[in-house]
Amino acid sequence: MKRFATLIKQLDSTNKTNAKVDALAEYFKVAPAKDKVWTIAILSHRRPPRPVNTTLLRTWASELANIPLWLFEESYHIVGDLAETIALIIPNSTTNSEKSLTTFLEEIIALKQKPEAEKKAYLFQNWTKLNYYERFVFSKLITGSFRIGVSQKLMTKALAKATGIDQDILAYKLMGNWNPNEISFNDLVLEEKASDYISKPYPFYLAYALEDKIEALGDVKDWYAEHKWDGIRAQVIVRDRELFVWSRGEELVTDKYPEFEVFTELIPDGTVLDGEILPFPKGQIGTFNDLQTRIGRKTVSKALLKKTPVILKAYDILEWQGKDQRTKPYSDRRKKLEELYQQVQQSGDNPLHLSQKMTFNNWQEVAEERSKSRALHSEGLMLKRKDSPYLVGRKKGDWWKWKVDPLTIDAVLTYAMRGHGRRSNLFTDYTFGLWNDDKSELVTFAKAYSGLTDAEFRQVDRFIKANTVERFGPVRSVTPELVFEIAFEGIAHSKRHKSGVATRFPRILRWRKDKKIEDANSLEELKNLIPG
């Protein structure tokens, strides 16, 4: 446990990716094999179920610390993290625990079936034997909320550094349903299998946002334009009659999109396509809000498959007949992709669609096409030089994204919460409202916590503390007085939100000190922004 707690402290104390990779790689080199398996499980969201509810945790921690529960709750609201609050309020231990991470986790799993008295005794025993940071990590394991800024990609990068195994192969090894209680580190990571290699994707080629005027790109006839579809960028691989679907975040998501299994019958072996996974309800491209009903689901029900099917909007071919196509000009790759698409379409209706390749006579025509983006549920245009190869990573010159300007609306600050990390002493997480029809009530429509300068955050924090109306745990309602311009990328109807509207990527554009709350927009004006 000491080694794991030290690792978590190292990860938690830096926001530098390389430092996190180095810390993880060193841990994977020296930790006991079973602890390594459990660490991979924890960091890839395979945590054991919570054995004790948070109400009991708060009650028992305040009892052990000999403080009233109300004081614990106040401390919790300021600290913002339950495990950290517990670790801080319980007196430091004068003894040590030598138990391994694996032992702790096996005990925590068994604890779920124990009576409350045994659970309490177990927590007291361990809280008093661990130092502050070990107690923090132990409490995190109990609460099951282990979020420390380590993505699956970062973890596989560290494992690759520690073991010398290719990062993409490791990502494939770690996919699926494996039980940390039943598998060894050798079987999970080290053992080489032939199937490890057939899933390997290519690094994604990423575009930069257009920086200058569109005319600076030169002759319009040297370029293709496509709509920038608002879905999940993915590579679809068919090799040895097996299908692999990789997201741009380098996550293997094959199981989440069973519609694509038909590609093993329609697409020849040795083919890799680059495209966008899009929702396709009622035979039309939907919104990202539609796609969110599919994201994160481990299993997809028949009802959801019927309600929100998905398609692959393909725009490039990276491998054909087992040969890398990336050095060939984009125009040649597109021709091959179009030939494949025509061949696949002969089999009837299927989830492979082709992203339209457009050419124009002048840049004004391109701008006019871009203006249609929202109505088509696209984010703008992609501009690709006809003779461009498929490069690695984000490169300037041949591929550009020309997104539409964000939507904006003026809203009133209504609620606030404290931030996290260096902002934990300031109210920086805000809720905003818009007027109802007769301007008698502000209806909540979005939350945002970015977009202001540090000085502005401090100003707003002072206002919140001086103008709090009510407290609801960590949340404060405030006198409606401040108006902010809120920007967002997309908007859709939503039954899950009180306002009836969901916005995508809301953030504060600026503080409208020149406006009174009567000048803020209405909910009806927001709904008018939803594409027809």
Protein Blocks (a to p, Z undefined) as FASTA:
>chain_A
ZZmmmmmmmmmmpcbfklmmmmmmmmmmmmcfklmmmmmmmmnopaccdfbdfklmmmmm
mmmnopafklmmmmmmmnopaklmmmmmpccdfbdcfbdfklmmmmmmmmmmpcfklmmm
mmmmmmmmpcfklmmmmmmmmnopacehiafklmmmmmmmmnopafklmmmmmgcjddfk
lccfklmmmpccfklmmmpccddddddddfbdfklnopfklpccdddddbdddddddeeh
iacdddfkopafklmmmmlmmmmmmpcghiacdddddddehhiacdfklmmmmgopabdc
fklmmmmccddddfbdfbgghiafklpcfklmmmmmmmmmmmmmmnopcfbdcddddddf
bfklmmmmmmmmmmnopabdcdddfklccdehjdehjaccddddddddddddfbdcddeh
jllmpcfbdcdddddfkopaccdfbdcfehiafklmmmmmmmmmmmcfbdehjbccdddf
bacddddfbdcddfkbmnlpacehiacfbdcfkbcfklpccfklmmmmpcZZ
